[in-house]
Each structure stands twice: as structure tokens, then as C-alpha cells.
Amino acid sequence: MIRINLLPHREEKRKARRQQFYALAGLISVLACLIIFLGYTVIGGYISVQEEKNAFLKKEIASLDKDIDLIKGLREKTQALLARKQVIESLQRDRAEAVRLLSELAIQVPEGVYLKSIKQEGGQVTLTGLAQSNARVSTLMRNVEASQWMEKPNLIEIKSVDVARRRLSEFSMTLTLTRESSDTAKEKK
């Protein structure tokens, strides 16, 4: 029988396989490193693009915040101007009020009633005076109630006093002025 030794041939095949394996492992590791590098580069590119977008958005947001602050300032100025305008309109509307009050009181105060003081605070008027009798004070209150411009007479106090040897009634009362609303004032113009 002939004996053939296959060991060297097997050994060469093993060596060739090992070299193939090492070459393939090296190639795969180089390929894996290349894929990792490409992935890192692509992701880094996406991150840098997103950071640029974020920086742009932050810059625009800061610009819009400045615009919002400017708008708030303008709104505050507008509100202040509107408040001034309302005060001026109120003063314009009420500028003849004292004359009208005195004119109306001259018409409504009956004979025998003498006013000592007239005090106005806003739409509230306080009258103090002397009357020949309590009935004259009542007549004054009825006249005020019937007036279109004055309303709600409220007698605070009435007392009897002696003035120059005459017995008179000293009274204090309040009344409210009816003011035209701005709508009716505009309709009249």
C-alpha cells in the first residue's frame, strides 16, 4: 500500500484560509472604520447645519423680542395719549358746567331762599343756605327734582337760627348733576 502524506497540503490550505481570514478580517475592520467615519462625518454635518439653523433662529427671536418691546412701548404711549385725550374731552365737556350750575340754580331757587355756599366735587354739589321757612326748602327740593340737569336732592340738615332778629331755617343739602354721556354729546354736534 502506498501511503500519501496529505499533511503538507492540508497545512498549506489552512495557511491559505488563515491568510484569507486575516485579510477578510482586516478588510472588514477597515470597512467598519470607514463606515463609522462616514457616519460620524454625516451626523457631524447634520449637527453643524442644525446649529446654524438654531443660531439663525436665536438671532431672529432676539430681533422679534426687540420688536415686541417696541410695540409694548408704543401701546403704553397710545394708552397714555388716549387717557390724555379723555381728560381733555372731559374738560371740554365740563368747562361750562359751573356757569350752567349757577344759571340753573338761579332759576330753581325759590324766593325766600338764600344760598351761603355752593361746593362741587365731581358730579356732587353741596348747598348751604338760609330759608324763610321749611316750606321754601321743600320747594327748592321739588324744583331740583323737576330740573333736567339736577337730580337726587338730599336734605342733610335743617335747623332754626336767629339772624338779625328774624327766625330763619338754615339748611344743608346735596344734589347730583346729570351729565351728558359722550354719545349724546356727539349726537348734538
Secondary structure, DSSP 8 states (H G I E B T S, - for coil): ------HHHHHHHHHHHHHHHHHHHHHHHHHHHHHHHHHHHHHHHHHHHHHHHHHHHHHHHHHHHHHHHHHHHHHHHHHHHHHHHHHHHHHHHHTTHHHHHHHHHHHHS-TTEEEEEEEEETTEEEEEEEESSHHHHHHHHHHHHH-SSEEEEEEEEEEEEEETTEEEEEEEEEEEE----HHHHHHH-
